[in-house]
Amino acid sequence: MPRKLTRRVLQDGAVRWYAQVQTAEVDDHGRAVYVRKTFAKKQAADAFIRRLEVSRDEGLLVKPSAQLLEDWLKHWLDEVVRHRVRENTFTSYSTLAKTYVVPALGRVPLAKLSPAVIRRELYGPMLDRGLAPATLNLVHSLLHGALDQAVVDRLLATNPAKGAKPGKLDRARPPIRPMTRAQARAFLEAAEGDRLLGFYRIALATGCRPSELFGLTWEHVDLEAATIRIEQVLVRTGTGWVLRPPKTAAGRRVIPLAPETVDAFRWQRARQAEEKLKLGARRADFGPFCFTTESGEPLDLPNVRNRSFYPALRRAGLGDLIELPGSGLIDRKRHRFEPWFRLYDLRHSAATLMIEAGVHAKHVSERLGHSNVAFTLDTYVHATEAAKSDAADLLAQVLFR
């Protein structure tokens, strides 16, 4: 074995100590891999050797990788993450990496990463920008996962992201904002005349996720039995539309329909038949989806949200109108509409209204496709608190009134 410690004299007469420790690794040619470092004092070199030999014997010594974090993230996303998660999740991970991690740390070699560097270059600037704690938590999870894999692949001895996140961030789930009964009725009234009125009625009546209704086909609708079967979701990715099964077994479910909801489906089917007759062969045929664009294409979230949902909210007065400074030759005032609700909040509204109406939490959970009742109660605790007050009042009526 080559000498661990070598004394060298430089041209100016200064003495340097050259230390090297053999790792447990071999390179692509089968040759031993070493960790090397130069010191001005022999004591420091001896300490370095002892420390690394202990790490090697414990299986923790690897040769520091000069690979850039940007290159490692690309490899990790393409070769590891892509095969473990759904395409939408993969796209989210890639966006987080490109937006936050790569600009801050992309050109840093893996060997140069440390908790201090990560806090200073990545997390600190994110906090200074006022980004939400949830965003920082997502970025931290992404970086932590990528560097965990680097440890597994023996590119790093330890994960420098561990403990790097500054302080204790609020990981609480942001509060949901469901519609009240009056707001839901005002919204449906404002949606009268909109071609997606049936979609909104059914979303509020069933509590389905938007992606579940986007993927609903007429073969899954039984109007005689007054039920629908949720067996797939439709999402739009960078390469087009993709049909997938629900994430959990509980997501596959049969939902009973009230007579008014059956009528909404009949209205939707008649409306769709009129559009098919009007466009004829010019209408796209993507399959027997219950809800499509007028031209026959599947619905996607941005299309519904921006062209139909937000305008209906604005007509119903369910949002704030923000005045903007004028522009152009004529200083004409402009306004921006800030909606109070998201499209997904129709599902939250349905759940909350059911609980407030006294529907048992287990039935609400099954209708929503939750894996357990505890998650339903935790998510809609504000509604259960209202139900508790009602229960107290009803019991008081029995006992004292």
PyMOL commands that set and color helices and strands:
alter all, ss='L'
color gray80, all
select helices_A, chain A and resi 42-57+69-79+81-83+87-105+110-112+115-128+133-152+181-190+197-206+210-214+218-220+249-251+259-282+301-316+345-356+361-368+373-379+381-400
alter helices_A, ss='H'
color red, helices_A
select strands_A, chain A and resi 5-9+15-26+32-39+221-222+227-230+233-237+240-244+253-256+319-327+332-339
alter strands_A, ss='S'
color yellow, strands_A
deselect
rebuild
show_as cartoon
